């Protein structure tokens, strides 16, 4: 059915698995010569730095290509960002039960970058376990353990995935203040008894 696509599309959403995403975009752009107004791409984009470079070279115009990081546009998260005082650096820990850290860490890494307005500068993966497990997607694997991320303003984020029952919570601390975003209960709590229910 892909050969029946029109020559121009306003919006293309590419939600294939990571191993097929590059080939799909190549087929649309180079084989079928389809012109596209805007792209939304699922994550992880690809599975290697090599593939990422190839992927990047496909898009001449970068301003119309978006990766699916939807929390940046959600009202609840925008309110949270406005509430957290800009007292940097911040330290944060995101934890939860076996949440697919290899596949999904990028969401929290990007979210914390957006909250702090800092750039991600380094990632330490020594805390990941050596044993991988089959993910919900056939032929793909994931892992539990811990990742440490450092940001340009001195903020740090620890990501922790463990095989035990617990909510998905991002705990944020500054010098003398604390906040918690409970993604499972869709609840933000912080200083001065603030409590805001939201929706993902």
N, C-alpha and C positions, 0 to 999 in steps of 0.2 A: 504493500500500500504506500510505501514511502515514495515510489515513483509517481504517485498521483498528486504530490504536493504542488501547490501553485508556485510561480516564480518569485513571489514576494510574500512574506509573512510578517505581520506586525510584531508578534511575540512567539518565541520558541522556548519551551521548557524541556531541558534535557535531563531526565531523571533515571537514566540507565545506571547500571552498576559501574564502578570506576574503571573496570577493565575494558568497557565498551564505549565509554563516553567520547574519547578522542576520535575513535573511528566513526561514530555517529556524526560528530561535527564536521569531520573531513568529508563525509558523504554529502552532507547538506550543502557545504560551502564550495567544495572543489569538484565533486562528481556531478551533483545536480544543479550547481550554480545558483542556489537559492539566495535571494537577498533577504536579510532579516533586520527588522527594526530594533528589537531588543531580545536579549538572551537572559534566561534564568537557568543556572547550572546547579545541579545537586552536588553535594560534597560526599566524600573526598573527591576532588576533581579527577585526579589520576593516582597512579601507584608508584611513581618514581620521579626524581628530579629531571631525568631525561625527557620523560613524557610531559612533564610540566612545561619545559622549554618549548617542546614541539607544539603543545597546546597554546601557549602564549603567542607563538608566531602565526597562528591561524587568524587571530583577531587583529586587524589593522586598526580599527577604531575600538578603543578599550572602554569608552564612556557608556556604551550600551550593553555591557556584559556584567551580570550580577550573579554572585554565588548566594545560595539560599541561606541567609543568616537573618531570619525573620524577626527575631526579638528586638532588633534595632528600631523596628517600626511599630511595635506593640505599645499601646497607651500605658499599660501597667508598668512596663520596663522603662519607658520614658519618664514616668513619675518617680520611679525608684532612682533613676540617674539624677534627677533634679534634687532629690532629698539628701542623698549622700554628700556630705560636705567635701569640698575639694582639699582635704588635708592629706597630702601625699608625703611619703609613699604609703600605700595601703598593702596589707597582707591579707590573703584570702585562701580558703580551703574549700574545694568542691568535692563532695563525697556522695556515694550512693551504692546500691547493690548492683554489681556486675552490669554496668551501663554501656559497655562497648567503647572503651576508652580509645582504642585505635581508630575507630570510625567516627566517634562523636566528640572527642576532645576539642576539635576545631571550633565547635559551637561555643564552648565555655571560654576557650582562649580568646576568641574574637569578642565575646560578650564583655569579658573583663577589660580588654583593650578599649572597647567602646565606653565602658563605665568610667575608666580612669583617663581617657584621652591619651594613653601612652601606647607606644609601639612595642610589639613583642620582639625581644632581641635575642633570647636564647631559650633552649629547652633541654632539660636533663632527664634522660630516660633510664638511668641505672636502676631505678626502683621498680621497673616493670618485672613481672614474673617471667621465668624462662619457658613455662608451659603455656601454649596457646590452646584455645578451644574453638570449635566450630560455631560460627555466628548464625543468626537467623537466616542469612542469605547463603544459599547453596554455593559451595566452593570458596567461601570466604572465612577467615579466621579472625579472632580477637583475643584480647589478653586482659588480665587484671593487674593491679599493681599501682604504682605512683609515678607521676610526672611532676617535675618542678619547672615552672616557667618564670622567666625574669623579664621585666618591662623597662622601657627607656627612662622612666622617671624614678626608678628604684623600687617600684611595686613588685610584689612576688605573688604567685598563684601556685598552690599545690592541688593537683588533681588526683583523686584516689578512688579506685574501683575495687570493691571487695565482695566476696561471695558470702555476704551475710545481710539479713533483713535490715534495711534502713532507708529513710526517705532520701531524695535527691536534694541536697542543701548546699548553698553557697554561703559560707560564713566570711564576713569581711570585717577587718579591724584596722583602726588607725591608732595613733598614739594612746588615746584613752577612750575610744568609742567603738561600739560593736553593732553590726547589723547582720541579719540572716534572711536569705531568700530561700524559702522552701518551695521548690518547684513541684513537688508531689502534692502539697496542700494548697499551692498557689497563694502563698502568704508571705508578705514582707514584714519583718519586725525590726525595730531599732530603738535608738535613743528616745527619751521622753515618752515612753510607752506607745510609740507609733506602731500601728498595725494596719496594713492595707491588703485587702483581698484583691486578687487579680485574675487574669485569664490568659493562658498560654495561647 
